[in-house]
Amino acid sequence: MMTSLLLLSLALMALAVIGCIYRLLKGPSVPDRIASLDLIGVLLLSMIAIISVLLRTSVYFDIILVIGILTFIGTAAFARYMERGAVLESGDDESVR
């Protein structure tokens, strides 16, 4: 029973990734594309976690952590770019003089 529920959740997440890819390609605006890219990262992270539970192993935890960190950093960089027009500016590092 539990295995079939986990497989069903994997299938639903795969459909959600396909929907996000469509929004990524056809998104009407850049923030929509950024949100879909972020959601794809979270869905992939969740899918790897479910696969780890299905296989009853913990070797994928490092991969889950790396994908989570990269998704967060990428979203933060895109948000900063949308807000300021640049990710790094010349005045960002005020402590170095």
All heavy atoms as an XYZ file, in Angstrom:
730
protein
N       0.820     -1.195      0.000
C       0.000      0.000      0.000
C       0.865      1.260      0.000
O       0.626      2.182     -0.769
C      -0.927     -0.055      1.232
C      -1.764      1.154      1.422
S      -3.032      1.224      0.168
C      -3.844      2.702      0.607
N       1.864      1.285      0.880
C       2.731      2.451      0.977
C       3.541      2.636     -0.305
O       3.719      3.768     -0.772
C       3.670      2.315      2.180
C       4.523      3.522      2.390
S       3.517      4.931      2.808
C       4.349      5.490      4.239
N       4.000      1.540     -0.886
C       4.776      1.622     -2.120
C       3.948      2.194     -3.257
O       4.425      3.035     -4.027
C       5.312      0.229     -2.500
O       6.064     -0.293     -1.405
C       6.184      0.300     -3.731
N       2.708      1.776     -3.352
C       1.858      2.292     -4.434
C       1.554      3.778     -4.240
O       1.484      4.528     -5.219
C       0.570      1.481     -4.528
O      -0.156      1.565     -3.318
N       1.394      4.218     -3.001
C       1.182      5.646     -2.748
C       2.422      6.464     -3.094
O       2.310      7.573     -3.638
C       0.782      5.878     -1.294
C      -0.632      5.457     -0.908
C      -0.850      5.646      0.584
C      -1.649      6.234     -1.698
N       3.584      5.930     -2.791
C       4.816      6.635     -3.126
C       5.015      6.705     -4.648
O       5.442      7.737     -5.175
C       6.011      5.958     -2.460
C       6.109      6.128     -0.942
C       7.235      5.268     -0.387
C       6.299      7.568     -0.567
N       4.693      5.627     -5.337
C       4.796      5.640     -6.801
C       3.777      6.598     -7.418
O       4.082      7.294     -8.397
C       4.609      4.229     -7.356
C       5.748      3.252     -7.072
C       5.386      1.848     -7.533
C       7.027      3.729     -7.710
N       2.574      6.659     -6.846
C       1.572      7.609     -7.319
C       2.039      9.049     -7.112
O       1.884      9.896     -7.995
C       0.238      7.373     -6.603
C      -0.884      8.344     -6.945
C      -1.306      8.168     -8.399
C      -2.039      8.162     -5.995
N       2.649      9.309     -5.972
C       3.148     10.661     -5.714
C       4.291     11.017     -6.663
O       4.400     12.161     -7.110
C       3.586     10.815     -4.260
O       4.689      9.991     -3.980
N       5.130     10.037     -7.012
C       6.185     10.287     -8.000
C       5.597     10.629     -9.367
O       6.082     11.540    -10.054
C       7.097      9.060     -8.129
C       8.239      8.945     -7.141
C       8.980      7.632     -7.347
C       9.184     10.096     -7.258
N       4.552      9.922     -9.748
C       3.914     10.189    -11.040
C       3.280     11.581    -11.048
O       3.392     12.317    -12.042
C       2.870      9.117    -11.334
N       2.623     11.951     -9.960
C       2.010     13.278     -9.891
C       3.058     14.382     -9.906
O       2.859     15.432    -10.515
C       1.124     13.386     -8.650
C      -0.158     12.544     -8.675
C      -0.877     12.630     -7.342
C      -1.057     12.972     -9.813
N       4.174     14.136     -9.244
C       5.249     15.130     -9.256
C       5.869     15.241    -10.645
O       6.261     16.330    -11.066
C       6.310     14.790     -8.221
C       5.884     15.091     -6.828
S       7.228     14.802     -5.691
C       6.389     14.997     -4.156
N       5.958     14.129    -11.371
C       6.469     14.175    -12.741
C       5.545     15.005    -13.630
O       6.009     15.791    -14.459
C       6.629     12.763    -13.295
N       4.237     14.870    -13.439
C       3.288     15.698    -14.179
C       3.445     17.174    -13.814
O       3.346     18.052    -14.675
C       1.860     15.238    -13.901
C       1.426     13.941    -14.569
C       0.039     13.538    -14.089
C       1.449     14.087    -16.073
N       3.696     17.439    -12.543
C       3.897     18.823    -12.107
C       5.169     19.406    -12.725
O       5.195     20.582    -13.100
C       3.964     18.895    -10.586
N       6.218     18.597    -12.856
C       7.457     19.063    -13.490
C       7.195     19.390    -14.955
O       7.687     20.405    -15.478
C       8.584     18.013    -13.339
C       9.750     18.339    -14.239
C       9.043     17.935    -11.895
N       6.396     18.570    -15.618
C       6.061     18.845    -17.025
C       5.299     20.156    -17.139
O       5.558     20.974    -18.026
C       5.272     17.668    -17.628
C       6.187     16.452    -17.752
C       4.673     18.036    -18.980
C       5.472     15.173    -18.114
N       4.359     20.387    -16.227
C       3.634     21.657    -16.220
C       4.545     22.837    -15.961
O       4.389     23.907    -16.568
N       5.510     22.665    -15.076
C       6.460     23.743    -14.788
C       7.379     24.015    -15.978
O       7.748     25.171    -16.221
C       7.281     23.398    -13.555
S       6.369     23.524    -12.023
N       7.751     22.972    -16.689
C       8.580     23.170    -17.883
C       7.805     23.962    -18.933
O       8.361     24.846    -19.589
C       9.088     21.820    -18.423
C      10.121     21.232    -17.468
C       9.677     21.962    -19.826
C      10.567     19.832    -17.801
N       6.513     23.674    -19.065
C       5.686     24.450    -19.984
C       5.653     25.918    -19.569
O       5.807     26.819    -20.395
C       4.267     23.875    -20.037
C       3.320     24.714    -20.849
C       3.350     24.674    -22.235
C       2.411     25.566    -20.231
C       2.500     25.457    -22.991
C       1.553     26.349    -20.972
C       1.607     26.292    -22.351
O       0.765     27.080    -23.086
N       5.464     26.172    -18.268
C       5.431     27.551    -17.777
C       6.798     28.212    -17.926
O       6.896     29.399    -18.185
C       4.968     27.578    -16.324
C       4.901     28.940    -15.684
C       4.061     29.947    -16.426
N       2.746     29.448    -16.715
C       1.943     29.972    -17.643
N       2.322     31.006    -18.352
N       0.771     29.454    -17.877
N       7.861     27.430    -17.799
C       9.203     27.966    -17.971
C       9.441     28.416    -19.410
O      10.043     29.455    -19.656
C      10.245     26.918    -17.563
C      11.709     27.306    -17.609
C      12.007     28.363    -16.564
C      12.578     26.089    -17.372
N       8.933     27.654    -20.355
C       9.141     27.982    -21.762
C       8.175     29.044    -22.270
O       8.539     29.878    -23.095
C       9.011     26.718    -22.615
C      10.047     25.629    -22.349
C       9.732     24.392    -23.162
C      11.445     26.127    -22.633
N       6.932     29.036    -21.814
C       5.909     29.927    -22.341
C       5.505     31.036    -21.374
O       4.574     31.774    -21.671
C       4.649     29.118    -22.694
C       4.859     28.051    -23.725
C       4.989     28.659    -25.082
C       3.597     28.690    -25.668
N       3.572     29.079    -27.058
N       6.185     31.142    -20.244
C       5.788     32.104    -19.220
C       5.620     33.507    -19.752
O       6.435     33.972    -20.540
N       4.560     34.190    -19.343
C       4.351     35.538    -19.868
C       5.356     36.557    -19.346
O       5.590     37.571    -19.982
C       2.933     35.875    -19.410
C       2.696     35.012    -18.223
C       3.497     33.766    -18.460
N       5.973     36.282    -18.213
C       6.932     37.240    -17.663
C       8.108     36.500    -17.034
O       8.051     35.298    -16.778
C       6.250     38.134    -16.617
O       5.867     37.364    -15.508
N       9.156     37.234    -16.776
C      10.359     36.645    -16.180
C      10.105     36.136    -14.759
O      10.579     35.046    -14.411
C      11.530     37.657    -16.231
C      12.752     37.099    -15.538
C      11.858     38.002    -17.664
N       9.355     36.859    -13.905
C       9.086     36.290    -12.571
C       8.324     34.961    -12.611
O       8.558     34.092    -11.767
C       8.250     37.377    -11.887
C       8.665     38.636    -12.538
C       8.925     38.263    -13.970
N       7.433     34.778    -13.602
C       6.761     33.482    -13.744
C       7.759     32.385    -14.060
O       7.666     31.272    -13.546
C       5.714     33.546    -14.852
C       4.513     34.375    -14.473
O       4.214     34.455    -13.266
O       3.885     34.949    -15.378
N       8.710     32.696    -14.899
C       9.732     31.708    -15.260
C      10.637     31.395    -14.080
O      11.038     30.248    -13.878
C      10.540     32.223    -16.446
C       9.698     32.276    -17.693
C      10.436     32.829    -18.860
N       9.577     32.703    -20.041
C       9.772     33.332    -21.148
N      10.805     34.139    -21.279
N       8.951     33.177    -22.160
N      10.959     32.402    -13.284
C      11.787     32.174    -12.096
C      11.052     31.298    -11.094
O      11.628     30.373    -10.512
C      12.194     33.524    -11.469
C      13.122     34.280    -12.406
C      12.854     33.311    -10.109
C      13.380     35.703    -11.983
N       9.766     31.570    -10.892
C       8.973     30.761     -9.957
C       8.865     29.320    -10.435
O       8.951     28.380     -9.625
C       7.593     31.371     -9.782
N       8.702     29.116    -11.741
C       8.610     27.747    -12.246
C       9.942     27.021    -12.120
O       9.976     25.824    -11.813
C       8.121     27.736    -13.689
O       9.089     28.280    -14.542
N      11.035     27.723    -12.326
C      12.351     27.105    -12.165
C      12.596     26.714    -10.707
O      13.131     25.636    -10.423
C      13.433     28.061    -12.655
C      14.823     27.504    -12.860
C      14.805     26.400    -13.899
C      15.772     28.606    -13.281
N      12.173     27.556     -9.787
C      12.290     27.251     -8.369
C      11.435     26.038     -8.009
O      11.878     25.149     -7.279
C      11.874     28.466     -7.549
C      12.052     28.252     -6.058
O      13.123     27.744     -5.658
O      11.135     28.594     -5.297
N      10.230     25.983     -8.543
C       9.350     24.856     -8.256
C       9.889     23.562     -8.852
O       9.760     22.496     -8.235
C       7.942     25.130     -8.778
C       6.887     24.090     -8.446
C       6.764     23.900     -6.938
C       5.562     24.491     -9.028
N      10.520     23.636    -10.016
C      11.139     22.442    -10.588
C      12.228     21.912     -9.649
O      12.339     20.707     -9.418
C      11.699     22.731    -11.993
C      10.574     22.904    -13.000
C      12.639     21.613    -12.449
C      11.029     23.394    -14.365
N      13.033     22.806     -9.090
C      14.071     22.380     -8.147
C      13.494     21.715     -6.913
O      13.990     20.675     -6.450
N      12.429     22.288     -6.376
C      11.792     21.708     -5.187
C      11.153     20.360     -5.518
O      11.239     19.408     -4.719
C      10.754     22.694     -4.606
C       9.929     22.044     -3.521
C      11.445     23.925     -4.070
N      10.531     20.262     -6.679
C       9.926     18.983     -7.074
C      10.983     17.907     -7.285
O      10.787     16.752     -6.881
C       9.088     19.166     -8.342
C       7.760     19.893     -8.158
C       7.151     20.228     -9.508
C       6.806     19.069     -7.328
N      12.113     18.253     -7.902
C      13.186     17.270     -8.071
C      13.745     16.826     -6.727
O      14.029     15.640     -6.515
C      14.295     17.847     -8.948
C      13.968     17.997    -10.426
C      15.130     18.664    -11.147
C      13.650     16.660    -11.046
N      13.886     17.763     -5.825
C      14.342     17.443     -4.475
C      13.375     16.473     -3.807
O      13.783     15.478     -3.213
C      14.443     18.746     -3.678
C      14.979     18.694     -2.289
C      15.971     19.828     -2.124
C      13.877     18.863     -1.302
N      12.086     16.731     -3.931
C      11.077     15.864     -3.326
C      11.052     14.490     -3.982
O      10.883     13.469     -3.294
C       9.699     16.504     -3.454
O       9.694     17.769     -2.849
N      11.222     14.461     -5.291
C      11.229     13.176     -5.988
C      12.421     12.317     -5.569
O      12.279     11.102     -5.379
C      11.230     13.399     -7.499
C       9.924     13.952     -8.027
S       9.987     14.443     -9.749
C       9.916     12.845    -10.543
N      13.562     12.932     -5.397
C      14.740     12.175     -4.938
C      14.525     11.670     -3.521
O      14.918     10.545     -3.183
C      16.007     13.038     -5.062
C      16.320     13.278     -6.532
C      17.189     12.355     -4.385
C      17.427     14.268     -6.768
N      13.865     12.457     -2.678
C      13.573     12.007     -1.313
C      12.627     10.815     -1.325
O      12.802      9.861     -0.559
C      12.989     13.156     -0.501
N      11.622     10.842     -2.190
C      10.686      9.717     -2.271
C      11.389      8.474     -2.812
O      11.159      7.363     -2.329
C       9.468     10.101     -3.135
C       8.619     11.122     -2.387
C       8.634      8.874     -3.482
C       7.491     11.692     -3.178
N      12.262      8.652     -3.792
C      13.028      7.517     -4.304
C      13.915      6.939     -3.207
O      14.061      5.719     -3.084
C      13.848      7.937     -5.539
C      12.909      8.191     -6.717
C      14.885      6.884     -5.898
C      13.574      8.822     -7.913
N      14.472      7.804     -2.375
C      15.293      7.340     -1.258
C      14.472      6.516     -0.272
O      14.943      5.507      0.252
C      15.926      8.541     -0.561
O      16.651      8.146      0.558
N      13.233      6.934     -0.023
C      12.354      6.166      0.866
C      11.979      4.836      0.214
O      11.946      3.795      0.885
C      11.098      6.990      1.225
C      10.064      6.135      1.930
C      11.475      8.180      2.078
N      11.691      4.867     -1.092
C      11.338      3.622     -1.790
C      12.474      2.609     -1.766
O      12.244      1.407     -1.588
C      10.965      3.919     -3.240
C       9.537      4.363     -3.514
C       9.394      4.818     -4.952
C       8.568      3.243     -3.209
N      13.688      3.079     -1.942
C      14.844      2.182     -1.960
C      15.379      1.868     -0.567
O      16.306      1.069     -0.424
C      15.957      2.789     -2.824
C      15.635      2.976     -4.310
C      16.795      3.636     -5.021
C      15.277      1.644     -4.943
N      14.811      2.512      0.434
C      15.217      2.325      1.847
C      16.718      2.533      2.035
O      17.428      1.704      2.606
C      14.807      0.945      2.326
C      13.326      0.767      2.385
C      12.941     -0.528      3.052
N      11.502     -0.594      3.170
C      10.764     -1.511      2.571
N      11.335     -2.432      1.830
N       9.462     -1.519      2.730
N      17.172      3.686      1.541
C      18.584      4.033      1.662
C      18.716      5.507      2.006
O      17.796      6.291      1.791
C      19.348      3.711      0.369
O      20.721      3.996      0.563
C      18.821      4.511     -0.792
N      19.838      5.866      2.534
C      20.067      7.270      2.892
C      21.226      7.879      2.097
O      21.707      8.948      2.448
C      20.356      7.383      4.391
O      21.538      6.673      4.709
N      21.635      7.218      1.033
C      22.772      7.726      0.259
C      22.417      8.965     -0.558
O      23.305      9.674     -1.015
C      23.369      6.634     -0.665
C      23.943      5.499      0.149
C      22.339      6.130     -1.639
N      21.142      9.224     -0.753
C      20.723     10.367     -1.563
C      20.575     11.653     -0.763
O      20.235     12.685     -1.318
C      19.411     10.053     -2.278
C      19.520      8.918     -3.259
C      18.827      7.735     -3.062
C      20.332      9.027     -4.379
C      18.928      6.688     -3.959
C      20.450      7.985     -5.282
C      19.747      6.820     -5.061
O      19.863      5.795     -5.951
N      20.804     11.605      0.538
C      20.618     12.796      1.360
C      21.574     13.916      0.974
O      21.213     15.093      1.022
C      20.761     12.469      2.848
C      19.605     11.680      3.402
C      19.762     10.940      4.552
C      18.367     11.681      2.777
C      18.706     10.225      5.079
C      17.309     10.966      3.294
C      17.478     10.237      4.450
N      22.788     13.567      0.587
C      23.742     14.589      0.151
C      23.271     15.265     -1.134
O      23.388     16.489     -1.278
C      25.122     13.978     -0.065
C      25.756     13.499      1.222
O      25.395     14.043      2.283
O      26.605     12.583      1.158
N      22.725     14.490     -2.043
C      22.205     15.058     -3.287
C      21.030     15.983     -2.997
O      20.917     17.067     -3.578
C      21.798     13.925     -4.257
C      23.017     13.102     -4.632
C      21.109     14.483     -5.491
C      22.698     11.841     -5.383
N      20.157     15.567     -2.084
C      19.009     16.391     -1.703
C      19.483     17.713     -1.114
O      18.955     18.783     -1.442
C      18.114     15.621     -0.708
C      17.457     14.433     -1.402
C      17.068     16.531     -0.087
C      16.770     13.475     -0.452
N      20.477     17.673     -0.272
C      21.011     18.886      0.344
C      21.613     19.826     -0.700
O      21.364     21.030     -0.679
C      22.057     18.519      1.397
C      22.672     19.658      2.183
C      21.608     20.353      3.026
C      23.789     19.152      3.060
N      22.383     19.288     -1.628
C      23.012     20.114     -2.667
C      21.958     20.749     -3.572
O      22.036     21.947     -3.883
C      24.023     19.283     -3.484
C      24.471     20.021     -4.726
C      25.222     18.915     -2.627
N      20.954     19.987     -3.975
C      19.897     20.546     -4.827
C      19.136     21.635     -4.079
O      18.803     22.676     -4.644
C      18.947     19.442     -5.321
C      19.663     18.544     -6.314
C      17.702     20.038     -5.978
C      18.844     17.340     -6.747
N      18.868     21.432     -2.806
C      18.179     22.450     -2.010
C      18.979     23.734     -1.896
O      18.436     24.837     -2.045
N      20.269     23.614     -1.655
C      21.123     24.800     -1.541
C      21.212     25.527     -2.879
O      21.094     26.758     -2.942
C      22.523     24.397     -1.022
C      22.439     23.964      0.438
C      23.513     25.547     -1.181
C      23.703     23.327      0.963
N      21.409     24.789     -3.968
C      21.509     25.414     -5.289
C      20.195     26.081     -5.693
O      20.204     27.156     -6.303
C      21.937     24.397     -6.332
C      23.379     23.920     -6.239
C      23.647     22.837     -7.258
C      24.336     25.075     -6.410
N      19.078     25.458     -5.369
C      17.778     26.058     -5.676
C      17.594     27.364     -4.919
O      17.152     28.374     -5.483
C      16.648     25.069     -5.336
O      16.824     23.882     -6.089
C      15.281     25.666     -5.647
N      17.955     27.375     -3.649
C      17.825     28.594     -2.852
C      18.733     29.708     -3.375
O      18.296     30.846     -3.536
C      18.149     28.300     -1.383
C      18.211     29.541     -0.554
C      17.057     30.208     -0.200
C      19.432     30.064     -0.143
C      17.108     31.366      0.558
C      19.504     31.214      0.614
C      18.327     31.868      0.969
N      19.983     29.378     -3.655
C      20.925     30.393     -4.137
C      20.490     30.924     -5.495
O      20.553     32.133     -5.756
C      22.357     29.811     -4.184
C      22.874     29.594     -2.764
C      23.295     30.736     -4.953
C      24.195     28.866     -2.698
N      20.039     30.046     -6.367
C      19.580     30.482     -7.680
C      18.370     31.396     -7.597
O      18.296     32.427     -8.280
N      17.417     31.059     -6.750
C      16.229     31.900     -6.593
C      16.587     33.243     -5.982
O      16.073     34.286     -6.408
C      15.184     31.175     -5.730
O      14.878     29.920     -6.325
C      13.914     31.994     -5.607
N      17.465     33.241     -5.005
C      17.881     34.508     -4.387
C      18.630     35.385     -5.393
O      18.423     36.610     -5.430
C      18.760     34.230     -3.172
N      19.464     34.785     -6.226
C      20.191     35.565     -7.231
C      19.241     36.135     -8.275
O      19.371     37.303     -8.670
C      21.251     34.694     -7.900
N      18.271     35.336     -8.724
C      17.298     35.843     -9.690
C      16.462     36.965     -9.095
O      16.172     37.962     -9.762
C      16.375     34.729    -10.179
C      16.944     33.916    -11.291
C      16.911     32.537    -11.250
C      17.500     34.522    -12.412
C      17.422     31.771    -12.278
C      18.020     33.770    -13.454
C      17.982     32.395    -13.380
N      16.056     36.815     -7.837
C      15.258     37.862     -7.198
C      16.058     39.149     -7.056
O      15.533     40.249     -7.276
C      14.775     37.387     -5.827
N      17.314     39.027     -6.717
C      18.150     40.219     -6.606
C      18.363     40.878     -7.964
O      18.374     42.098     -8.076
C      19.495     39.854     -5.987
C      20.338     41.071     -5.743
C      21.456     40.776     -4.826
N      22.216     41.997     -4.631
C      22.961     42.226     -3.600
N      23.038     41.324     -2.657
N      23.627     43.327     -3.495
N      18.512     40.060     -8.991
C      18.654     40.603    -10.333
C      17.382     41.337    -10.766
O      17.446     42.402    -11.373
C      18.972     39.483    -11.326
C      19.028     39.958    -12.749
C      20.117     40.695    -13.205
C      17.998     39.686    -13.638
C      20.173     41.146    -14.512
C      18.040     40.130    -14.935
C      19.136     40.862    -15.368
O      19.183     41.311    -16.650
N      16.232     40.763    -10.449
C      14.974     41.411    -10.812
C      14.782     42.718    -10.046
O      14.220     43.677    -10.562
C      13.789     40.478    -10.526
C      13.711     39.287    -11.423
S      13.547     39.710    -13.158
C      12.022     40.606    -13.147
N      15.259     42.770     -8.825
C      15.080     43.961     -7.994
C      16.049     45.074     -8.367
O      15.662     46.233     -8.485
C      15.269     43.592     -6.527
C      15.085     44.750     -5.581
C      15.311     44.330     -4.145
O      14.352     43.836     -3.534
O      16.454     44.480     -3.661
N      17.306     44.746     -8.571
C      18.344     45.767     -8.775
C      18.888     45.843    -10.185
O      19.597     46.783    -10.525
C      19.506     45.516     -7.819
C      19.110     45.636     -6.374
C      20.312     45.517     -5.510
N      19.917     45.630     -4.107
C      20.742     45.541     -3.119
N      22.027     45.338     -3.366
N      20.334     45.647     -1.883
N      18.663     44.835    -10.985
C      19.199     44.833    -12.340
C      20.584     44.221    -12.440
O      21.123     44.077    -13.516
N      21.170     43.851    -11.308
C      22.490     43.207    -11.289
C      22.578     42.330    -10.050
O      22.023     42.657     -9.008
C      23.600     44.236    -11.274
N      23.281     41.232    -10.167
C      23.451     40.351     -9.020
C      24.540     40.893     -8.113
O      24.382     40.968     -6.902
C      23.777     38.916     -9.475
C      24.038     38.020     -8.280
C      22.651     38.362    -10.314
N      25.665     41.300     -8.695
C      26.763     41.879     -7.934
C      26.973     43.320     -8.391
O      27.076     43.584     -9.589
C      28.049     41.083     -8.142
C      28.042     39.648     -7.636
C      29.328     38.960     -8.043
C      27.870     39.606     -6.144
N      27.048     44.219     -7.455
C      27.304     45.613     -7.768
C      28.637     46.015     -7.164
O      29.158     45.366     -6.272
C      26.188     46.493     -7.215
C      24.850     46.217     -7.862
C      23.722     46.997     -7.228
O      23.967     47.678     -6.221
O      22.602     46.925     -7.744
N      29.186     47.114     -7.621
C      30.515     47.526     -7.145
C      30.490     47.919     -5.671
O      31.478     47.793     -4.994
C      31.032     48.691     -7.999
O      30.157     49.803     -7.885
N      29.382     48.388     -5.143
C      29.299     48.807     -3.748
C      28.835     47.731     -2.801
O      28.547     48.002     -1.647
N      28.748     46.470     -3.248
C      28.247     45.398     -2.407
C      29.196     45.037     -1.265
O      28.766     44.676     -0.193
C      27.976     44.136     -3.227
C      26.661     44.202     -3.958
O      25.857     45.108     -3.629
O      26.438     43.371     -4.836
N      30.470     45.138     -1.496
C      31.452     44.706     -0.499
C      32.012     45.932      0.212
O      33.118     46.385     -0.056
C      32.556     43.902     -1.190
C      33.308     43.028     -0.212
O      32.817     42.861      0.918
O      34.349     42.498     -0.598
N      31.265     46.453      1.174
C      31.650     47.669      1.868
C      32.719     47.434      2.930
O      33.399     48.357      3.353
C      30.431     48.304      2.492
C      29.421     48.767      1.471
C      28.146     49.286      2.113
O      28.121     49.378      3.347
O      27.205     49.585      1.379
N      32.878     46.191      3.390
C      33.839     45.944      4.458
C      35.278     45.916      3.960
O      36.205     46.057      4.754
C      33.501     44.613      5.144
O      33.646     43.555      4.230
N      35.497     45.705      2.680
C      36.853     45.647      2.129
C      37.249     47.031      1.646
O      36.641     47.599      0.760
C      36.914     44.624      0.962
C      38.294     44.618      0.360
C      36.513     43.262      1.431
N      38.273     47.577      2.237
C      38.808     48.896      1.828
C      40.280     48.940      2.036
O      40.890     48.481      2.847
C      38.151     50.013      2.613
C      36.749     50.195      2.109
C      36.206     51.463      2.664
N      34.854     51.568      2.151
C      34.287     52.698      1.866
N      34.930     53.813      2.023
N      33.079     52.745      1.421
